């Protein structure tokens, strides 16, 4: 079984500019020429210890993470690396990738209590991270942004043995070697996202749960760096009371005490007991956001996800994500319908998480673009300001780029030229990290520059 991360949910498209065509003439102003500043980088950071959720819920989630795969297959035994874990990076041509790996390893040691270190030689490493061209990766895993497999040490070895039992996670009782394959020709942010999710899954949970909102172990991909929750999962995985080969009932017997010690915040909190995600919903979401199928088929699948969630009585963030997914697949050809679904997603996320959360911020960007194209710049700023905070907290440079670029255009329109220039330069700096190509940065700037409606003659 191959674990993978999709970039689909993290790509900000800004496709809703077309909604403004029936409201006001759209400005044809192009983005001003700007200097390309140095790449902006997130400071080394750490998540706060503990999770403010009931330990009863976290207990159930840990069991689901440790004893099941994304495919639905169950695992008979608990597995992890025993002793010190070593990691080697192969074919990383950009220094920023190596830097991000070193920062991640520091977090894994300090916050996840994983005994992990980097080594130079891949032959002696427990985990090998190899960068390869994206086209090679997609030949064997068309829908995968990056993959992690057990018992492998190189891409060549994986190509020869990927259909053998060696690459089967269900056959493991102890993890001794694994390989992560990620593309060499993506943005630094996308590379970092692969490092976080795939290295964490090589070490710990092999499953993803849509019902868990505050984790990278969730295929909605709103969180792209390891959270407090994720570090708690790893601390539990590497607790001395656990060992490879334990059965589910043995892990369940010691887990409550571990949670009391490691997450005292969750001892007295009331469980939410969110229902498991229906298989029909998961399949519909995967079809809607996948690369296969026709546009109409993806829209139909997204509508099925909305209907399944409603029929199952799901009102949490998964309903919001259903609306978000349907908006995304509708945006290009039915922007009015997409606008309504973005508004529904935004309302759901605000209710669930508040305005300073990354879920809310992703929907807020689309709401801000709608407000800008309708000429309501004050409302747009109300969406943008808390979203900038959320994007920085979640370390999403791509989202920061779009938010700051839009804010710069609003300031430019309001006569605040020097502030607009500074904001635009900051935006491009984050774009250098979050967006792969300079041409794409410039294209997005042009789209954003064209959002503000043109004033009727005689005004202004």
C-alpha positions in Angstrom: 0.0 0.0 0.0 1.3 3.4 -1.0 0.5 6.5 1.1 0.3 9.7 -0.9 -0.4 13.4 -0.5 -2.5 15.3 -3.1 -1.8 19.0 -3.8 -5.3 19.4 -5.1 -7.0 21.0 -2.1 -4.1 23.4 -1.5 -3.9 25.1 -4.8 -5.6 28.6 -4.8 -7.1 29.1 -8.2 -8.9 32.5 -7.9 -11.3 31.4 -10.7 -14.2 33.5 -9.4 -13.2 36.7 -11.1 -15.6 35.9 -13.8 -18.5 36.5 -11.4 -18.0 40.2 -11.6 -18.9 40.4 -15.3 -22.6 41.0 -14.6 -22.0 43.4 -11.7 -19.5 46.0 -13.0 -17.0 46.4 -15.8 -13.7 44.7 -14.8 -10.6 46.7 -14.8 -8.1 45.8 -17.5 -5.2 47.1 -15.4 -2.3 44.8 -15.5 0.0 44.2 -12.5 2.7 46.8 -12.2 6.3 45.8 -12.9 7.9 44.7 -9.7 11.4 43.6 -8.6 11.7 40.0 -7.7 12.7 40.1 -4.0 14.4 37.3 -2.1 12.4 34.3 -1.2 10.5 34.6 2.1 11.0 31.8 4.5 9.1 30.9 7.6 10.9 31.1 10.9 11.6 28.0 12.9 8.6 27.4 15.0 7.1 24.9 17.3 3.5 24.0 18.0 2.1 24.3 21.6 2.1 21.1 23.6 -1.2 19.4 24.0 -4.6 19.4 22.2 -7.8 21.0 23.6 -10.0 18.1 22.6 -11.3 15.2 24.6 -8.9 12.3 25.2 -11.8 10.0 24.6 -12.0 11.2 21.0 -8.2 11.1 20.6 -8.1 7.6 21.9 -10.5 6.4 19.1 -8.5 8.4 16.5 -5.2 6.9 17.6 -6.6 3.4 17.3 -7.9 4.1 13.8 -4.5 5.6 12.8 -2.4 2.8 14.2 -4.5 -0.2 13.0 -5.9 0.7 9.6 -4.7 2.0 6.2 -6.3 4.6 3.9 -7.5 1.7 1.8 -9.6 0.3 4.6 -7.3 -2.6 5.2 -6.8 -3.4 8.9 -3.4 -4.0 10.6 -3.1 -6.8 13.1 -0.1 -5.4 14.9 1.2 -2.0 16.0 4.4 -1.1 14.2 7.0 1.7 14.5 10.8 2.1 14.4 12.6 0.8 17.4 15.7 2.6 18.7 17.4 5.5 16.9 16.0 6.5 13.5 18.3 7.8 10.8 17.3 9.8 7.7 19.2 10.6 4.5 18.2 13.1 1.7 19.1 12.2 -1.9 19.2 14.4 -5.0 18.1 17.6 -3.2 19.5 20.3 -5.4 18.0 23.3 -3.6 19.4 24.2 -0.2 15.9 25.3 1.1 14.8 21.6 1.0 17.7 20.5 3.1 17.0 23.4 5.5 13.3 22.5 5.8 14.2 18.9 6.5 16.6 19.9 9.3 14.0 22.1 10.9 11.5 19.3 10.7 13.9 16.8 12.3 14.4 19.2 15.2 10.7 19.5 15.7 10.3 15.7 15.6 13.0 15.3 18.3 11.8 18.1 20.5 8.0 17.9 20.1 7.4 14.4 18.9 10.1 12.8 21.2 11.2 10.7 18.2 14.9 9.7 18.4 15.7 10.8 14.9 18.8 12.2 13.2 20.1 12.9 9.7 23.0 10.9 8.1 24.9 11.4 4.9 24.8 7.9 3.5 21.5 6.5 2.2 22.8 3.0 2.6 23.0 3.3 6.3 19.7 5.3 6.8 16.4 3.8 8.1 14.5 6.3 6.0 15.7 7.5 2.6 14.1 10.6 1.0 14.8 10.7 -2.7 13.8 13.5 -5.0 13.0 12.6 -8.6 11.4 14.4 -11.6 7.6 14.7 -11.2 7.0 12.9 -14.5 8.8 9.8 -13.3 6.7 9.7 -10.1 3.5 10.2 -12.0 4.2 7.2 -14.3 3.8 4.8 -11.3 1.5 6.9 -9.1 -0.5 9.3 -11.4 -2.5 10.9 -8.5 0.3 11.1 -6.0 2.3 14.2 -5.1 4.7 12.1 -3.1 4.7 8.5 -1.7 6.1 6.5 1.2 6.8 2.8 1.0 8.2 0.3 3.5 11.4 -1.8 3.1 12.8 0.3 0.2 15.9 2.3 0.0 15.9 3.8 -3.5 13.7 4.6 -6.5 15.2 1.8 -8.6 14.5 -0.7 -5.8 11.0 0.5 -5.6 10.3 0.3 -9.4 11.5 -3.4 -9.3 9.7 -4.4 -6.2 6.6 -2.2 -5.9 4.2 -5.1 -6.7 5.8 -7.5 -4.2 4.8 -8.1 -0.6 7.8 -6.1 0.4 5.9 -2.8 -0.2 2.9 -4.0 1.8 2.4 -2.2 5.1 0.1 -4.9 6.4 2.9 -7.4 6.5 5.0 -5.4 9.0 5.4 -6.0 12.7 8.4 -3.6 13.0 9.5 -0.8 10.8 13.2 -0.9 9.9 13.5 0.8 6.5 11.3 3.0 4.4 11.7 5.3 1.4 10.0 8.6 0.6 9.8 9.7 -3.1 9.0 13.3 -3.8 9.3 15.5 -6.9 12.3 17.6 -7.5 10.5 20.1 -9.7 7.9 21.6 -7.4 7.9 24.7 -5.2 9.8 24.7 -2.0 6.5 24.7 -0.1 5.2 21.7 -1.9 8.5 19.9 -1.2 8.3 20.9 2.5 4.7 19.6 2.6 5.8 16.2 1.3 8.6 16.1 4.0 6.1 16.8 6.8 3.3 14.4 5.8 5.4 11.5 4.4 8.1 11.5 7.1 5.4 11.6 9.8 3.6 8.7 8.1 6.8 6.7 7.7 7.2 7.1 11.5 3.7 6.9 12.7 0.1 6.9 11.4 -0.5 5.2 8.1 -4.1 6.3 7.9 -5.9 9.6 7.1 -9.1 10.6 8.8 -11.4 13.2 7.4 -13.2 13.6 10.7 -10.0 15.0 12.3 -9.7 18.7 11.3 -6.4 19.7 13.0 -4.0 17.4 11.4 -1.9 16.7 8.3 -3.4 13.1 8.5 -6.4 14.3 6.6 -6.7 14.2 2.8 -8.4 17.6 2.7 -4.9 19.0 2.9 -5.8 22.3 4.7 -3.0 21.7 7.2 0.4 21.2 5.4 2.8 21.3 8.3 2.7 19.1 11.4 0.3 20.4 14.1 0.2 20.1 17.9 -2.2 17.2 17.3 0.2 15.4 14.9 3.1 15.8 17.4 0.9 14.3 20.1 0.2 11.3 17.8 4.0 10.8 17.4 4.7 11.2 21.1 2.1 8.4 21.7 3.6 6.3 18.9 7.1 6.5 20.5 6.0 6.2 24.1 8.2 3.7 26.0 5.0 1.8 27.1 4.4 0.8 23.4 6.4 -1.5 21.3 6.2 -3.0 17.8 4.1 -6.1 17.5 1.5 -5.2 20.1 -2.1 -6.2 19.3 -4.9 -3.6 19.3 -6.2 -4.6 22.7 -2.8 -4.3 24.2 -2.3 -0.8 22.9 -5.9 0.1 24.0 -5.1 -1.0 27.5 -2.2 1.4 28.0 -3.4 4.3 25.9 -5.7 6.0 28.4 -2.9 6.4 30.9 -0.6 7.7 28.1 -3.1 10.3 27.1 -3.6 11.5 30.7 0.1 12.0 31.0 0.7 13.5 27.6 -2.5 15.5 27.1 -3.8 16.7 30.4 -5.8 19.3 28.5 -8.1 16.6 27.2 -8.9 14.8 30.4 -12.0 16.7 31.4 -13.3 17.8 28.0 -16.5 16.4 26.7 -16.1 14.0 23.7 -17.6 15.2 20.4 -17.8 11.6 19.1 -18.0 12.6 15.5 -19.3 9.8 13.4 -17.0 7.9 11.0 -16.9 9.3 7.5 -19.2 7.3 5.2 -17.3 5.4 2.5 -19.7 6.9 -0.1 -18.6 10.4 0.9 -14.9 9.6 0.7 -15.3 8.0 -2.7 -17.3 11.0 -4.0 -14.7 13.5 -2.7 -11.9 11.5 -4.2 -13.6 11.4 -7.6 -14.5 15.1 -7.4 -11.0 16.3 -6.7 -9.2 13.6 -8.6 -7.4 14.0 -12.0 -9.6 11.4 -13.8 -13.1 11.8 -15.1 -15.0 14.5 -17.0 -15.8 17.9 -15.5 -19.4 17.0 -15.3 -18.5 13.8 -13.6 -16.5 15.6 -11.0 -19.4 18.1 -10.3 -21.8 15.2 -10.0 -19.4 13.5 -7.5 -19.1 16.7 -5.5 -22.9 17.0 -5.3 -23.0 13.4 -4.1 -20.6 14.3 -1.3 -22.8 17.2 -0.3 -25.9 14.9 -0.3 -24.3 12.1 1.5 -23.1 14.4 4.3 -26.5 16.0 4.6 -28.3 12.6 4.6 -25.9 11.3 7.2 -26.5 14.3 9.5 -22.9 15.5 9.2 -22.8 19.2 10.0 -19.2 19.6 11.0 -16.2 20.7 8.8 -16.8 17.8 6.4 -20.0 19.4 5.2 -18.0 22.6 4.7 -15.4 20.7 2.8 -18.1 19.2 0.6 -19.3 22.7 -0.4 -15.7 23.8 -0.9 -15.0 20.8 -3.2 -18.1 21.5 -5.2 -17.2 25.1 -5.6 -13.8 24.2 -6.8 -15.0 21.9 -9.5 -17.7 24.3 -10.6 -15.6 27.5 -10.6 -14.4 27.4 -14.2 -17.7 26.8 -15.9 -20.4 27.8 -13.4 -18.9 30.6 -11.2 -22.3 31.7 -9.8 -23.0 28.3 -8.4 -19.4 28.1 -7.1 -19.8 31.5 -5.4 -22.8 30.2 -3.4 -20.9 27.1 -2.3 -17.8 29.1 -1.3 -20.1 31.2 0.9 -21.6 28.0 2.4 -18.1 26.6 3.0 -17.0 29.9 4.6 -20.0 30.0 6.9 -19.4 26.4 8.0 -15.7 26.9 8.7 -16.3 30.2 10.6 -18.8 28.4 12.8 -16.5 25.4 13.4 -13.2 27.1 13.7 -13.5 30.9 13.8 -12.0 33.5 11.4 -8.3 32.8 12.2 -8.2 29.2 11.1 -6.6 27.9 7.9 -9.9 26.2 6.7 -11.7 29.6 7.0 -8.8 31.4 5.3 -8.9 29.2 2.2 -12.6 29.9 1.8 -12.1 33.6 2.8 -9.7 34.1 -0.1 -12.5 33.2 -2.5 -15.0 35.4 -0.6 -12.5 38.3 -0.8 -12.1 37.9 -4.5 -15.8 38.0 -4.9 -16.0 41.2 -2.8 -13.2 42.8 -4.7 -14.8 42.1 -8.1 -18.1 43.5 -6.8 -16.4 46.7 -5.7 -16.8 46.1 -2.0 -13.2 46.6 -0.9 -14.0 47.2 2.7 -15.7 43.8 2.9 -12.8 42.2 1.1 -10.3 43.5 3.7 -12.5 42.0 6.4 -12.0 38.6 4.8 -8.3 39.2 4.1 -6.9 40.5 7.4 -7.7 37.5 9.7 -6.8 35.1 6.8 -3.3 36.6 6.7 -2.8 35.7 10.3 -4.1 32.2 9.6 -1.9 31.7 6.6 1.2 32.7 8.6 0.3 30.4 11.5 -0.2 27.5 9.1 2.9 28.4 7.2 1.2 28.6 3.8 3.2 30.8 1.6 1.1 30.2 -1.5 -2.0 31.5 0.3 -0.1 34.4 1.8 1.0 35.4 -1.6 -2.6 35.7 -2.9 -3.9 37.4 0.2 -1.2 40.0 0.3 -1.3 40.6 -3.4 -5.0 41.3 -3.2 -4.6 43.6 -0.2 -1.9 45.5 -2.2 -4.4 46.0 -5.1 -7.0 47.4 -2.6 -4.4 49.7 -1.2 -3.3 50.8 -4.6 -6.9 51.6 -5.5 -7.2 53.6 -2.3 -4.2 55.8 -3.1 -1.9 54.2 -0.6 0.8 53.5 -3.2 3.9 53.1 -1.0 2.1 50.6 1.3 0.8 48.8 -1.8 4.3 48.5 -3.2 5.6 47.1 0.1 2.7 44.6 0.4 3.3 43.5 -3.2 7.0 42.9 -2.6 6.2 40.9 0.5 3.6 38.9 -1.5 6.1 38.0 -4.2 8.6 37.0 -1.6 6.1 34.4 -0.3 5.3 33.5 -3.9 8.9 32.6 -4.4 8.5 30.0 -1.7 4.9 28.8 -2.3 4.6 29.0 -6.1 6.8 27.0 -8.4 7.5 29.3 -11.4 8.1 33.0 -11.7 5.7 33.1 -14.7 2.9 31.7 -12.5 3.6 34.4 -9.9 3.2 37.1 -12.6 0.1 35.4 -14.1 -1.6 35.4 -10.7 -0.7 39.0 -10.1 -2.4 39.9 -13.3 -5.5 38.0 -12.4 -5.6 39.8 -9.0 -4.9 43.2 -10.6 -7.9 42.7 -12.9 -10.4 42.0 -10.1 -11.3 45.6 -9.0 -14.1 46.9 -11.2 -13.5 49.9 -13.4 -15.1 53.1 -12.1 -17.7 54.7 -14.4 -16.5 57.7 -16.3 -16.6 60.9 -14.3 -16.1 59.1 -10.9 -12.9 58.7 -9.0 
